[in-house]
Amino acid sequence: MDDTTIEKILSVDLNLIQVNKEKWNNFLIQPPTWSEYKTYENLQQNLTERRKDSLNSKTIIVEAENKQIRVFPHSENNIDFEISDVFARGLDFARAATEILNNASTDTSALSQLTLLLDKFQQNLISKHHNKEKQLQDARNELERFNGALVDLLINKSIVKKRSEAIQAINFVRDFLWKKDICMPICVIENIKESNSKMLRYSEPMIFEDPGFKRRNANGNINVWDKDQPWKTKLYKAVGVNENSTWFKSFLENNLNEMKKISSTPMSRYTPNPANAFLCTDLIVDHNNEVTYSSSHERVAVTEPLSVSDTKSCQEVTDWNHLQLFSKAHLKYELNNFMEQWGDVIGDNKPIPLTILHQTLISDEVTFSPDQIKARASKVQSSVIDSKSKANAAVRRMLESSTILREKRTGNIEFISNKNFNSTYNKKIPAGWQKVTVELLETNNGINMWSARTRVRNKDYDDARKLIENAKKMFETFSVDNNHLKTVIAFLSSPNHSLFTPFKFRGSKVKEAIKNLTLELRNGSGFNTLSKKARENMALSLHAAIELKCTIHETWLGSVRRNITNFTRDYVRQAPVSGHLIDWAVRGALTLAAVGLKAIVKIFTFPFSLPQWIKHREDRREMYKSTYEGVLAESLGVLRGGCMSSADRALEQAEQRAMIKKQFAIEGKIISYNDSPEEKARVYRTYGGTRTKHACVENATGTAGTSDKETRGIFFNARAGILSNIAETPEEQHLAKQLSALRKGRFSDGTVSEYLSGKFSPGDIRTVFNNSKFEKSNNLIETYGAIYIHPYYLTNNAIVIPPSSDTQSKIPTLQTISEGLKNIKDISRKHPEKKIYIPVAEEQKIFGIFKRNHWVTLEYDPVHKKATLLDSRPRAISFIYPCKAIKRQLKEGLEMLYGSSINFSFEKKYQGVQHNDIHCGAWTCTNILDLAGAECEAYNIDNQKTKYKCSDESSVVQSYTRAISY
């Protein structure tokens, strides 16, 4: 980022945000006009523009370096959120549906229905005026119903056959369109507390090209995109492509070339290229806007394509993704950044030593953890780290067999095989070029709640130590006449193991040396060959190397145990059956032995170990280790990697590094793993924040929500080592969790007609019941439409059956009353005295002509053998509806329930509180919740009949959204 760009970013006109916000708000409050668009192209264009308007209401676009940069001004809030952001997210789903319909060449009736859905969605969502928490719940529910209607539209137009296929199609297209049209370079401005300095957090989506690598003994370049590919087969199946499908073929033809250039979102992991990949730069500028510090890293999700389940093809795509990160263009970018820092030290004649650390943040081989479940391509007890390690090993072999040259003038890169280099250049570097030596290291740190169970591989420690060794070699260039630097280097060369304790401390001598050395680097004493920025970078690197040295210290016994368990895991287990048994036996025995030895050692070292345990009881060592690794790797070359999504944990870790950089800029020191809990809390509160994290997530996924529960931990809610737990307020943490559900989105099982009419769908009623105080059945059953439901719900007084119809349709979409009763046979025997309640959809035709779609409450009292139907409409409206079908279905169901014919009385009662044709579902839910005693003491049906008045309808309709919470 050049000085002109920095100046433009820091001088943005904040008044533009207010202008953009007024434009967006004016659009929202105007009557919806989506129905005016008569072509898919015009609708898509307008949807895209409106979506950009929603983002522009919070940010400012800056034109610089031949591209647009979205600037997020400083804010004290970690999350910028308005309820209208949920509507904006709905536009993303609508854009996907529009693209699918357009490629399917459907008739204009589909376009007409789509625009009507958009009109209704905007009208419903923007009209909600409750408190913000309540309004967010309502908005999320509205989005779920809208998404469900979009799914129904695709199925009705025969574009896909199954609901699951329609959901996958919408999600995949939505994510592609987001990355193609909306995702862009962003820069977040952060004011550093207690100073006039600012930090600029820049991230830019990676653009990919053919890396130009070939397989051995092959002519053409490696190609995983064109022709038939296993990942395509998997994707076709997911989105419902068959011989009659035309939309996806047309979609790929139009967009495949663009798809080859970009990375996928964290939610859609079918296609090649590293997922959710961004080039990131952190800059610190002083009060004169002069850059005093800069560093860069590559934020990339795990390179395994998680949605491709075939192990062989999955590894091939993983290998391709790693090659993409070693393309000439990519390596040129990395080396230019590195030489900007260290070019004066290395000079023109020495080889350029580039260290690349591929750091992941995965709960490696933690059985039943989300990371393990997502790694579908891996074998039992394997993880995505296996795919990463295999791909990195292949890259190392390629690097070892190649000579890499960098042109000094342009920075261009050339890969030459060692054989060709020896024969063509006689092992001599051509004039104007410089040799590059690349060392690829890899570590993994389980920084989430599963850190104690995460497998620690040998490379996790060995390569962290190599990183320190490489840093030490760089530092030794200046150690001849500087005693302080010699003291630091001696500490970095000290042993990594001890007999009894895993703790290592800097000591007063090292503390004093690094303090004085930092001052010397900042004022240039003895380091005049380095620029001011390079000296600052080196000073921070020295601090990071010292702290990393402390966190990778271990006992000899711990090291032996780690090496033995990794040996049995990697080699012994390769033998079928017996290998697994031996591996488990060895690891189990070593674990028991380690627990016993720890107990014995703690007894003898109690006076020393107890204070350390108290100090670190709320820390995660892996969080600190990964932070110091990252800061050091950013300085020595390249930091690359992230978590499963490269969003939640990866950005939490990025915020940790940014916090350290801010602290060092102001205080000249960084937080230590061995600092007191009070000191750590002070640093976190003073320099910590998560605004960039949420801005980056929104830019990558379309919503600012993050899934942090796993990172923070379910049972450990006050961890000092988790930044978001301290920097975010409880309200922000809750908001982030709520918004994270908008990434993939949820889809009701409602229909287009139900959404447009405003009536409750069966899915809405099930959602109310699922989120009430009902006790749910333990087992789910599959019902029509491949939907899984609870067969019943329980209270102290009643058994409640899910929504049922009084009509057996030719193509059923809802269980009948008799089918619903059949499903409670077992539970009814356990509770023979409990009343039974059923929300019934009246779907019989009045006079054989007019079909009625109306919800009513059906009660059956098994003690008195009495059935009562409670209708919220007045008698004058509903008395003409024939109840013959309800009685017949009830009789058949009771006979299946009790094994013999039951004679029962039947009575119909009318509340007379509903004077419209829409809100019957809300009244029915309220009646059943009251009668069954879910929310209060159970009412009897006669009291329920008179409990409410017509004037209560507004509060009743609003109350159902309180029940629909997640």
Secondary structure by P-SEA (a helix, b strand, c coil): ccaaaaaaaaaccaaaaaaaaaaaaaaaaccccccccccaaaaaaaaaaaaaaaaaacbbbbbcccbbbbbbcccccccccccaaaaaaaaaaaaaaaaaaaaacccaaaaaaaaaaaaaaaaaaaaccccaaaaaaaaaaaaaaaaaaaaaaaaaacccccaaaaaaaaaaaaaaaaaaccccbbbbbbbbccccbbbbbbbbbbbbcccccccccccccccccccccaaaaaaaaaacccccccaaaaaaaacaaaaaccccccccccccccccccbbbbbbbcccccccbbbbbbbbccccccccccaaaaaaaaaaaaaaaacaaaaaaaaaaaaacccccccccccbbbbbbbcccccccccccccccccccccccccaaaaaaaaaaaaaaaaaabbbbbcccccbbbbbcaaaaaaaccccccccbbbbbbbbbbbbbccccccccccccccccaaaaaaaaaaaaaaaccccccaaaaaaaaaaaccccccccccccccaaaaaaaaaaaaaaaaccccccccaaaaaaaaaaaaaaaaaaaaacccaaaaaaaaaaaaaacccccccaaaaaaaaaaaaaaaaaaaaaaaaaaaaacccaaaaaaacccccaaaaaaaaaaaaaaaacbbbbbcccccaaaaaaaaaaaaaaaaaacccbbbbccccaaaaaaaaaaccccaaaaaaaaaccccccccccccccccccccccccccccccaaaaaaaaaaccccbbbbccccaaaaaaccccaaaaaaaaaacccccccbbbbccccccccccccccccccccbbbcccccccccccaaaaaaaaaaaaaacccbbbbbbcccccccccccccbbbbbbbbbccccbbbbbbcccccccccccaaaaaaaaaaaaaaaccbbbbbbbbbbbccccccccaaaaaaaaaaaaaacccccccccccccccccccaaaaaaaaaaaaccc
